[in-house]
Amino acid sequence: MREVADLSGQPRSEERKNMIENEGQREQKIVTIFDDIYNLPDCSTYYRAMDHAGFRTAHHAAAAFRAVLAELKRVRGVSDACIVDFASGYGIGGALTRHRITLNDVLMRYRDDWFDNATPEAVIAADRDWYAGHRRPGEADTYVGIDIAEKALDYAKAVGIFDQVFAENLQADDPSAGLSQALAVTDLVIECGSVAHMLPAALARVLDGARGRAPWVITAPIRGNDTAEALKVMQENGLVVEKLGVPPFRHRRFADDDEQARAIANAEARGHDTEGFETEGYFHAQLFLARPEGEVTEVSAWPESPRAAPSA
């Protein structure tokens, strides 16, 4: 999940404060590729940047993740499942699915001045306790994180979001032996907030490794991204792909007018009506769900709705 950063160049604590004080204002420039904060020993700088950029995808996606997971368990008659968080970063998708917290809870947490000078070790210890106090009662699922960002994965495992993590580039390489074992028992693959849709070669490797379990896949690409090849990969693996009945939702605000113009052009080129969506100053995302044909059920009949409550 690679998004946003402030360009102030100020010391860390001052930079963080600016991100909060100027939240949502275009005068504070953001950029869309920021490897410098995507792979740090703790997540606080990253989430403050996401807060500054108006990131909302995880709020909407996680509600759908929980509903899909509940329906998968009902259909398969299982009490626990193995969930793979693809391109997970610091684990926001898994965190919101596994715990009784909201995206606002996470973003507001890192506005606290305590994080300005806290060491990564102190942040990890505090976050471990925080997550432990919000774990869903009776939760016995297994969560696996996959990303190329090793430090981000280590953080997410240390605080209890993930049970296993694998820092692997599946776009370039086959899964390791350890990841292959995890994929073999995977029931659900989730993906939340990547700039690009799930990379087709990586997705193919995930689904090939999980073929015996025939996992469901739910992903939240940005409108305007070229999703055709990835959707084709899912179909070729015997999955029925559908747009989940959730209206497009905000991903993050645009960095500038040029980025907005490009996003509108890309979305319209793929047949999307951008009026009231991208024209309002934000990237918008949408949800796709893929399931084996024999496990397709009517979303309207699910016991849990995939629609998120209105966000702040």
Phi and psi in degrees as a GROMACS rama.xvg file:
@    title "Ramachandran Plot"
@    xaxis  label "Phi"
@    yaxis  label "Psi"
@TYPE xy
-107.653  107.582  ARG-2
-144.885  157.694  GLU-3
43.3956  144.299  VAL-4
-162.143  151.839  ALA-5
-82.3599  147.878  ASP-6
-107.603  21.1075  LEU-7
-66.5034  -31.8072  SER-8
70.4518  14.619  GLY-9
-86.1009  167.963  GLN-10
-55.8555  157.135  PRO-11
-54.3637  -48.6147  ARG-12
-66.0623  -41.0208  SER-13
-68.1727  -38.4194  GLU-14
-61.1952  -43.164  GLU-15
-62.9957  -42.8181  ARG-16
-62.9683  -39.9764  LYS-17
-61.4293  -37.1561  ASN-18
-60.5275  -36.8442  MET-19
-79.9677  -46.9781  ILE-20
-64.012  -27.9969  GLU-21
-110.939  24.7549  ASN-22
-55.0558  127.854  GLU-23
81.7429  -0.621645  GLY-24
-96.1064  128.712  GLN-25
-69.7211  -16.3193  ARG-26
-62.3739  -25.7081  GLU-27
-93.0522  104.356  GLN-28
-65.1018  137.479  LYS-29
-120.636  156.7  ILE-30
-123.383  164.536  VAL-31
-105.746  -5.84168  THR-32
-125.394  122.591  ILE-33
-147.759  63.3381  PHE-34
-55.6037  -21.3842  ASP-35
-68.1729  -21.8641  ASP-36
-117.202  0.0314839  ILE-37
-79.9052  -18.6269  TYR-38
-135.56  63.1518  ASN-39
-106.234  165.241  LEU-40
-66.5923  -20.4009  PRO-41
-139.752  168.326  ASP-42
-92.9538  -4.92481  CYS-43
-62.6175  -44.2639  SER-44
-63.6798  -41.0414  THR-45
-62.5262  -47.7526  TYR-46
-70.8312  -28.4499  TYR-47
-66.9068  -37.0416  ARG-48
-67.0417  -41.2739  ALA-49
-63.3289  -39.6979  MET-50
-59.4257  -46.7645  ASP-51
-58.9403  -34.6435  HIS-52
-88.9674  1.76788  ALA-53
72.4988  33.0677  GLY-54
-62.7555  128.158  PHE-55
-132.639  -8.22659  ARG-56
-53.536  -45.3349  THR-57
-60.9228  -31.6199  ALA-58
-60.048  -47.8299  HIS-59
-77.6698  -42.207  HIS-60
-63.7489  -41.2569  ALA-61
-64.0699  -35.4711  ALA-62
-61.5263  -40.9022  ALA-63
-69.7308  -39.3278  ALA-64
-56.9317  -46.2078  PHE-65
-64.2095  -42.2862  ARG-66
-66.0233  -41.7524  ALA-67
-64.2517  -43.6965  VAL-68
-61.6894  -42.1401  LEU-69
-62.8311  -41.4201  ALA-70
-70.1333  -39.0549  GLU-71
-58.6545  -46.415  LEU-72
-62.763  -40.1099  LYS-73
-64.0892  -46.8666  ARG-74
-64.7068  -40.5767  VAL-75
-89.1888  -8.38559  ARG-76
66.2682  38.1409  GLY-77
-118.347  153.553  VAL-78
-98.3655  -18.3365  SER-79
-139.821  156.697  ASP-80
-142.967  166.233  ALA-81
-108.528  122.111  CYS-82
-114.096  126.683  ILE-83
-102.902  123.586  VAL-84
-96.7755  106.94  ASP-85
-87.4021  135.817  PHE-86
52.9814  51.2616  ALA-87
-77.784  -24.2825  SER-88
57.4041  -130.69  GLY-89
-79.3718  0.0356248  TYR-90
93.914  29.0731  GLY-91
-63.8496  -36.9295  ILE-92
-63.5029  -48.4951  GLY-93
-65.6141  -37.4376  GLY-94
-61.7006  -46.0694  ALA-95
-75.1511  -24.1919  LEU-96
-79.3186  -38.2031  THR-97
-86.8578  -19.9305  ARG-98
-122.04  158.744  HIS-99
-88.9602  69.675  ARG-100
-141.368  163.056  ILE-101
-114.168  167.809  THR-102
-60.3063  -38.4613  LEU-103
-60.1193  -39.477  ASN-104
-57.8044  -43.802  ASP-105
-67.0973  -50.1975  VAL-106
-65.3794  -41.6786  LEU-107
-64.8217  -32.9372  MET-108
-56.5427  -43.4811  ARG-109
-85.3089  3.2666  TYR-110
-78.1567  -16.2559  ARG-111
-61.9039  134.092  ASP-112
-60.1054  -21.8599  ASP-113
-55.9529  -33.1533  TRP-114
-75.7308  -11.3555  PHE-115
-58.1678  -40.5752  ASP-116
-123.91  8.91032  ASN-117
-69.8013  140.902  ALA-118
-74.0896  157.799  THR-119
-55.1838  -37.7314  PRO-120
-63.0227  -40.4642  GLU-121
-68.7694  -40.2481  ALA-122
-62.8038  -44.8117  VAL-123
-61.6216  -44.2151  ILE-124
-62.2739  -43.5636  ALA-125
-67.4732  -42.0665  ALA-126
-69.6765  -33.8819  ASP-127
-60.0391  -45.8573  ARG-128
-65.6261  -39.7682  ASP-129
-63.7662  -48.1902  TRP-130
-65.418  -39.5214  TYR-131
-59.8989  -34.773  ALA-132
-75.8742  -8.67471  GLY-133
-121.454  11.6438  HIS-134
-63.3539  138.484  ARG-135
-63.32  133.436  ARG-136
-57.7251  134.007  PRO-137
74.5585  5.24074  GLY-138
-65.7247  124.717  GLU-139
-133.104  20.8999  ALA-140
-77.8719  163.235  ASP-141
-108.38  128.362  THR-142
-114.725  131.704  TYR-143
-123.218  129.286  VAL-144
-104.733  135.01  GLY-145
-125.565  129.277  ILE-146
-167.2  169.961  ASP-147
-91.4609  -7.21228  ILE-148
-90.2183  93.7463  ALA-149
-64.07  -42.932  GLU-150
-65.9861  -40.6912  LYS-151
-61.6726  -42.1875  ALA-152
-63.7211  -43.0401  LEU-153
-59.8818  -40.9844  ASP-154
-59.043  -50.8184  TYR-155
-62.0561  -34.6157  ALA-156
-72.9505  -39.7925  LYS-157
-63.3947  -32.1683  ALA-158
-92.6819  -1.22534  VAL-159
95.3404  11.0371  GLY-160
-72.9827  -44.7323  ILE-161
-112.709  147.362  PHE-162
-89.7356  -31.4135  ASP-163
-138.204  147.802  GLN-164
-136.695  149.012  VAL-165
-139.419  112.204  PHE-166
-88.4567  87.311  ALA-167
-137.207  145.844  GLU-168
-99.0853  90.3288  ASN-169
-76.5356  -11.3202  LEU-170
-69.9872  -27.2135  GLN-171
-108.062  -30.1218  ALA-172
-131.523  155.239  ASP-173
-70.0457  156.796  ASP-174
-61.6694  147.976  PRO-175
-67.2746  171.881  SER-176
-61.4169  -41.8644  ALA-177
-64.8386  -44.6437  GLY-178
-66.7084  -36.7538  LEU-179
-59.0431  -39.8076  SER-180
-64.4349  -39.7363  GLN-181
-67.8805  -42.0583  ALA-182
-64.8111  -31.9626  LEU-183
-63.0928  -21.0417  ALA-184
-116.777  18.9724  VAL-185
-79.7851  131.758  THR-186
-100.45  -32.4162  ASP-187
-143.141  134.655  LEU-188
-113.056  126.449  VAL-189
-117.575  150.062  ILE-190
-146.105  133.025  GLU-191
-141.364  107.029  CYS-192
88.6095  13.2547  GLY-193
-68.445  149.665  SER-194
-61.4005  -47.145  VAL-195
-97.1768  154.067  ALA-196
-64.7752  165.729  HIS-197
-50.5777  125.228  MET-198
-63.9485  128.061  LEU-199
-56.3693  -43.1984  PRO-200
-65.254  -40.0697  ALA-201
-67.4583  -43.0074  ALA-202
-60.8581  -41.569  LEU-203
-60.2476  -40.1269  ALA-204
-67.8549  -38.7974  ARG-205
-63.1431  -49.1448  VAL-206
-69.2771  -33.8852  LEU-207
-65.6427  -40.867  ASP-208
-69.2192  -25.5818  GLY-209
-102.638  14.4684  ALA-210
-56.5882  -37.3647  ARG-211
-64.1378  -27.866  GLY-212
-98.2385  -13.4888  ARG-213
48.2019  68.6925  ALA-214
-70.4791  154.554  PRO-215
-80.5904  153.495  TRP-216
-130.891  130.363  VAL-217
-130.026  130.166  ILE-218
-140.418  153.784  THR-219
-126.271  72.0851  ALA-220
-74.1598  155.711  PRO-221
-74.2328  138.21  ILE-222
-61.6829  136.284  ARG-223
102.669  -21.9741  GLY-224
-69.3135  152.052  ASN-225
-83.3907  97.3625  ASP-226
-96.719  -4.62086  THR-227
-57.261  -44.955  ALA-228
-67.7708  -40.6316  GLU-229
-66.3317  -40.1841  ALA-230
-63.9537  -36.164  LEU-231
-64.7122  -38.5165  LYS-232
-58.678  -43.2254  VAL-233
-64.0346  -43.9034  MET-234
-63.3546  -39.9953  GLN-235
-66.611  -19.2097  GLU-236
-94.0336  18.1464  ASN-237
80.3087  18.1058  GLY-238
-101.07  141.492  LEU-239
-89.0803  121.16  VAL-240
-104.4  133.509  VAL-241
-142.449  152.048  GLU-242
-74.9185  125.63  LYS-243
-68.7932  143.252  LEU-244
-73.1056  57.3819  GLY-245
-125.078  126.599  VAL-246
-59.3295  154.558  PRO-247
-54.2649  145.139  PRO-248
-133.057  162.628  PHE-249
-66.2056  135.355  ARG-250
-95.654  -65.6062  HIS-251
-158.225  167.109  ARG-252
-77.0779  158.428  ARG-253
-74.1756  147.49  PHE-254
-70.1505  -34.5641  ALA-255
-164.095  178.936  ASP-256
-65.1927  -34.5497  ASP-257
-63.8923  -43.0109  ASP-258
-63.9199  -39.8755  GLU-259
-61.892  -43.7116  GLN-260
-61.5154  -41.9852  ALA-261
-64.9564  -41.1328  ARG-262
-65.4112  -40.9177  ALA-263
-63.0844  -45.5365  ILE-264
-61.1821  -43.3123  ALA-265
-64.9273  -44.0877  ASN-266
-65.6476  -43.5152  ALA-267
-67.6371  -33.0611  GLU-268
-63.6755  -23.4498  ALA-269
-103.127  17.336  ARG-270
88.4355  9.96165  GLY-271
-87.6007  141.88  HIS-272
-83.9654  114.898  ASP-273
-91.9447  -9.39403  THR-274
-65.3  124.913  GLU-275
84.4685  -1.76071  GLY-276
-119.895  -96.855  PHE-277
-61.0388  -27.7765  GLU-278
-66.819  -15.5198  THR-279
-87.3756  2.4084  GLU-280
101.341  11.5967  GLY-281
-134.023  141.924  TYR-282
-58.9889  147.221  PHE-283
-123.802  145.834  HIS-284
-117.584  166.315  ALA-285
-144.17  163.046  GLN-286
-107.457  134.686  LEU-287
-118.151  139.091  PHE-288
-122.9  133.481  LEU-289
-124.445  130.374  ALA-290
-141.425  155.574  ARG-291
-59.4943  145.149  PRO-292
-55.2561  -38.9054  GLU-293
-73.4113  -5.77253  GLY-294
-115.739  12.427  GLU-295
-76.5079  126.326  VAL-296
-128.624  161.859  THR-297
-72.2041  122.97  GLU-298
-60.2411  -34.8221  VAL-299
-63.9553  -18.9655  SER-300
-96.9702  -0.443214  ALA-301
-62.8232  145.323  TRP-302
-68.4945  -21.1152  PRO-303
-125.88  132.176  GLU-304
-76.984  140.017  SER-305
-81.8968  -1.42679  PRO-306
-86.8621  132.325  ARG-307
-77.4179  152.303  ALA-308
-65.1695  154.869  ALA-309
-51.5395  137.325  PRO-310
-95.6329  158.036  SER-311
